Amino acid sequence: MVASATSKPPADGARGSDPETFFDAILVVAFGGPEGTADVMPFLENVTRGRNVPSERLEEVAHHYARFGGVSPINTQNRELIAALRPELDSHGIDLPIYLGNRNWHPFLTNTLREMSDDGIRRALAFFTSGFSSYSSCRQYRENILSAQAEIGPGAPEVARTRMFYNHPGFVQANAEHVSQALQTIPEARRAGVHLAFTAHSIPLAMARQSRYETQLAEAAGLVGEEVGVADRAVVYQSRSGSPRVPWLEPDVCDHIRSLAVRGIRDVVLSPIGFVSDHMEVLFDLDVEAREAAEEAGVRLVPARTAGTHPAFVAMIRELIQERLDPTLPRRALGRFGPSHDVCQAGCCLPG
């Protein structure tokens, strides 16, 4: 079932006649996740389709989900995000329905776009639940939307997207406040020696070279690190998959934790900055595997929360929507690179 903030489509011409600023719905685009034991293997088969992942590997990952009853929290968290976004939009006069469409599990993008078409939606503005540029986190979602539109046919809604938000003040503030809360749990006498590790999903090196993924992660980590005043920090990676012969981004978070123990570091805060919600790859790869590595190495691990439904992050989404409805509004961004583009060039973020 599509998660929608309202059951009725907006009035005709809700955003004026300019085709570039007319939108009559918001589409939250997400990865999706299983919501029961029976869903796990079909979900994993969707995720890995065309990648020749051995069945043994799928069974191994399925056991990760089994520890949590076969339920990934990602769909629930995206519904919570939509529930938090609704009053934020209403309070700023943005009366547009919100839909949820997933790549890998219900509600699938094709079904969501078909429902939008039935509701009379003509042009939607999509918010991708990833703030960083890569094939998996941007271009592939655009390909998913194009495939869904092709399946639906001429009546499918047009879909534009909001910009990447890795350096938006709202994203930085949400992560910084969650890191600060984690830091407060460490005894004050040891706080000066804390190491701050920012984690993100690893991707193949060939894919990384086709995007600004590493650069954007480094920028976001630097902005949050400066905000919380921790100089000893690093970007590390998690959740790699595929053939071990294919090089992926490193260092792995568990290897990094072991190296911290060699340096004599006693406390590490993990900030999963590459994710916006605490889904399975945070629950298992950090809360289980990384915690076990830390315990074996004698390092105290303190996890920070993802942006989630932090008010600054929810307000950021509303800002990203507003700036597409009204191009005269300022586009906020921190750091060296300024605001990202709205429309991707033909050759950006190729799979590698």
C-alpha positions in Angstrom: 0.0 0.0 0.0 1.3 3.5 -0.9 2.0 5.7 2.1 0.2 8.9 1.3 -0.2 12.0 3.4 -3.6 12.8 1.9 -6.1 10.8 -0.1 -7.1 13.5 -2.5 -5.1 15.0 -5.4 -4.4 18.8 -5.3 -6.4 21.3 -7.1 -5.6 21.8 -10.8 -2.8 24.2 -11.3 -1.8 24.0 -7.6 1.6 25.5 -8.3 0.9 27.9 -11.2 1.4 27.5 -14.9 5.2 27.5 -15.1 6.1 23.9 -16.2 9.4 24.1 -14.3 7.8 25.0 -11.0 4.5 23.1 -11.3 4.3 20.1 -9.0 1.2 18.4 -7.7 2.7 15.8 -5.5 5.8 14.8 -3.5 7.3 11.4 -4.0 9.7 10.0 -1.3 11.9 7.5 -3.1 13.6 4.8 -0.9 15.4 1.5 -0.9 12.7 -0.5 0.8 13.0 -3.5 3.1 11.2 -6.7 4.1 8.5 -6.5 6.7 8.4 -10.2 7.7 10.3 -13.5 7.5 8.5 -14.5 4.2 9.6 -11.3 2.6 13.4 -11.6 3.2 14.5 -13.9 0.4 12.3 -12.3 -2.3 13.6 -8.9 -1.1 17.2 -10.0 -1.3 16.7 -11.4 -4.8 15.3 -8.1 -5.9 18.3 -6.2 -4.4 20.9 -8.5 -6.1 19.1 -9.2 -9.4 21.6 -9.3 -12.3 24.6 -9.2 -10.0 25.3 -13.0 -9.9 25.4 -13.0 -6.1 25.7 -16.7 -4.9 22.7 -18.1 -3.1 25.0 -18.9 -0.1 25.6 -15.2 0.3 21.9 -14.5 0.2 21.3 -17.1 2.9 24.0 -15.5 5.0 22.4 -12.0 4.8 19.0 -13.6 5.4 20.3 -14.7 8.8 21.0 -11.1 9.6 17.4 -10.3 9.1 16.3 -13.3 11.0 17.9 -11.8 14.2 15.3 -9.1 13.9 12.3 -11.2 13.0 12.7 -10.6 9.3 11.7 -7.0 9.6 13.8 -4.1 8.4 12.8 -0.8 10.1 13.4 1.2 6.9 9.7 1.3 5.7 8.4 2.2 9.1 11.0 5.0 9.4 10.2 6.4 6.0 6.5 6.5 7.0 7.5 8.3 10.2 9.5 10.7 8.1 6.5 11.4 5.9 4.3 11.8 9.0 6.8 14.4 10.3 7.0 16.1 6.9 3.3 16.6 6.5 2.8 19.3 9.2 6.1 20.9 8.2 4.8 21.4 4.7 1.3 22.4 5.9 2.8 25.1 8.2 4.5 26.6 5.1 1.4 26.5 2.8 2.6 23.5 0.7 -0.6 21.5 0.3 0.7 18.6 -1.8 0.1 14.9 -1.2 3.1 12.7 -0.3 3.7 9.3 -1.7 6.3 6.6 -0.9 7.8 4.5 -3.6 10.6 1.8 -3.1 13.1 0.2 -5.3 13.2 -3.2 -3.8 10.0 -3.8 -1.8 6.4 -2.7 -1.4 5.3 -0.1 -2.2 7.2 -0.5 -5.4 7.8 2.6 -7.5 5.8 1.2 -10.4 2.7 0.6 -8.2 3.2 4.0 -6.5 3.4 5.9 -9.9 0.4 4.0 -11.1 -1.6 5.1 -8.1 -0.4 8.6 -8.6 -1.6 8.5 -12.2 -5.0 7.2 -11.1 -5.1 10.1 -8.6 -4.6 12.5 -11.4 -1.0 13.5 -10.5 0.8 15.0 -13.5 4.2 16.1 -12.2 5.8 15.0 -8.9 8.9 16.2 -7.1 10.9 13.3 -5.8 13.0 13.3 -2.6 15.6 10.6 -2.7 16.5 9.2 0.8 20.2 9.5 0.1 22.3 12.7 0.3 25.3 11.5 -1.7 26.0 11.1 -5.4 26.7 7.7 -6.8 25.1 5.2 -9.2 23.3 3.3 -6.4 22.1 6.4 -4.5 21.0 8.6 -7.4 21.3 7.5 -11.0 19.8 4.0 -10.3 16.8 5.6 -8.6 16.3 7.7 -11.7 16.5 4.6 -13.9 14.0 2.9 -11.6 11.6 5.8 -12.1 12.1 5.7 -15.9 11.4 2.0 -15.9 8.2 2.5 -13.9 7.0 5.3 -16.2 7.7 3.1 -19.3 5.7 0.3 -17.8 2.7 2.5 -16.9 2.8 4.3 -20.3 1.7 7.8 -21.5 -0.3 8.5 -18.3 2.6 8.1 -16.0 3.4 11.3 -14.0 6.5 13.2 -14.9 9.1 13.1 -12.0 11.8 15.7 -11.2 14.0 15.5 -8.1 15.3 17.6 -5.3 19.1 18.2 -5.1 21.6 16.2 -3.1 21.8 17.5 0.5 25.1 16.2 1.9 26.2 19.8 2.7 22.8 21.3 3.6 22.8 23.0 7.0 19.8 20.9 8.2 21.5 17.6 7.4 24.7 18.7 9.1 22.9 20.0 12.2 20.9 16.8 12.6 24.0 14.6 12.4 26.0 17.0 14.6 23.4 17.0 17.3 23.2 13.2 17.3 27.0 13.0 17.5 27.1 15.5 20.4 24.5 13.4 22.2 26.8 10.3 21.8 29.8 12.3 22.9 28.0 13.2 26.1 27.9 9.6 27.2 31.7 9.4 27.3 33.3 10.4 30.6 34.4 14.0 30.4 38.0 13.1 31.4 38.3 10.8 28.3 36.4 13.0 25.8 39.5 14.7 24.5 40.8 11.4 23.3 37.7 10.3 21.4 37.9 9.2 17.8 34.9 10.0 15.5 34.3 7.5 12.6 31.8 8.4 9.9 30.4 5.4 8.1 28.9 5.0 4.7 27.9 2.1 2.4 31.0 0.9 0.5 30.7 0.8 -3.3 33.0 -0.7 -5.9 36.0 1.6 -6.7 35.0 1.6 -10.4 31.6 3.1 -9.4 33.2 5.5 -6.9 35.5 6.9 -9.7 32.4 7.8 -11.7 30.9 10.1 -9.0 31.6 12.5 -6.2 30.6 10.0 -3.5 34.0 10.0 -1.7 34.4 13.8 -2.0 30.9 14.5 -0.7 31.3 12.1 2.2 34.6 13.7 3.2 33.0 17.2 3.0 30.0 16.2 5.2 32.2 14.4 7.7 34.4 17.5 7.9 31.4 19.8 8.4 29.9 17.7 11.2 33.4 17.0 12.8 34.1 20.8 12.9 30.7 21.5 14.4 31.2 19.0 17.3 34.9 19.9 17.8 36.4 16.5 17.2 39.6 16.6 15.1 40.5 12.9 15.2 38.1 11.6 12.7 37.9 9.4 9.6 35.4 8.2 6.9 35.1 4.4 6.9 32.9 2.0 5.0 30.6 -0.9 5.7 28.2 -3.4 4.1 30.3 -4.3 1.1 29.1 -7.3 -1.0 30.0 -9.0 -4.2 33.1 -10.8 -5.3 36.1 -10.3 -3.0 38.2 -10.0 -6.2 36.5 -6.7 -7.0 38.0 -3.7 -5.1 35.6 -1.7 -3.0 36.0 1.5 -1.0 38.0 1.0 2.3 38.8 0.9 5.1 36.1 -1.4 6.5 34.7 -0.2 9.7 35.7 -3.3 11.7 39.2 -3.1 10.4 39.3 0.5 11.3 38.2 -0.1 14.9 41.0 -2.7 15.3 43.5 -0.2 14.0 42.3 2.3 16.6 43.0 -0.2 19.4 46.6 -0.4 18.1 46.8 3.4 18.4 45.6 3.2 22.0 42.2 4.8 21.3 39.8 3.8 24.1 36.5 5.4 22.8 35.1 5.7 19.3 31.8 7.4 18.2 30.3 5.9 15.1 28.2 8.3 13.0 26.4 6.5 10.1 26.4 9.7 8.0 26.0 7.9 4.8 22.4 6.8 5.8 19.4 8.8 6.8 17.6 6.1 8.8 18.7 3.2 11.1 17.8 0.4 8.7 19.2 -3.1 8.7 22.7 -2.2 7.5 23.0 0.1 10.6 21.3 -2.4 12.9 23.5 -5.4 12.0 26.7 -4.0 10.5 27.2 -1.4 13.2 25.2 -2.5 16.2 26.2 -6.1 15.9 29.4 -6.7 13.8 31.2 -3.4 14.6 30.2 -3.7 18.3 31.7 -7.2 18.4 34.9 -6.0 16.8 35.1 -3.2 19.3 34.6 -5.5 22.3 37.3 -7.9 21.0 39.7 -5.0 20.5 39.0 -3.4 23.9 37.5 -0.2 22.4 34.3 1.4 23.7 31.9 2.0 20.8 29.2 4.6 21.1 26.8 4.8 18.1 25.2 8.1 17.0 21.8 8.1 15.5 21.1 8.9 11.8 19.2 12.0 10.8 15.9 10.2 11.0 13.1 12.6 11.8 15.3 15.2 13.5 13.4 18.6 13.1 16.3 20.2 11.3 16.4 17.3 8.7 12.6 17.5 8.2 12.8 21.3 7.8 15.6 20.7 5.2 13.4 18.5 3.1 10.7 21.2 3.2 13.4 23.8 2.1 14.5 21.5 -0.8 10.8 21.4 -2.0 10.3 25.1 -1.5 13.3 26.0 -3.6 11.9 24.0 -6.5 8.5 25.7 -6.2 10.1 29.1 -6.0 13.5 29.4 -7.8 14.0 32.9 -6.3 14.5 31.4 -2.8 18.1 31.1 -1.5 19.7 27.6 -1.7 21.6 26.9 1.5 24.8 24.9 1.5 27.8 24.8 3.7 31.5 24.1 2.9 33.4 24.5 -0.3 31.1 23.3 -3.1 27.8 25.1 -2.8 24.4 23.7 -3.6 24.2 20.6 -5.8 22.4 20.6 -9.2 18.8 19.6 -9.7 19.2 18.0 -13.1 21.9 15.4 -13.7 24.0 15.5 -16.8 23.9 12.5 -19.1 27.2 11.0 -18.0 27.1 11.5 -14.3 27.2 8.7 -11.7 27.7 5.8 -14.1 27.8 2.3 -12.7 31.5 2.0 -13.5 
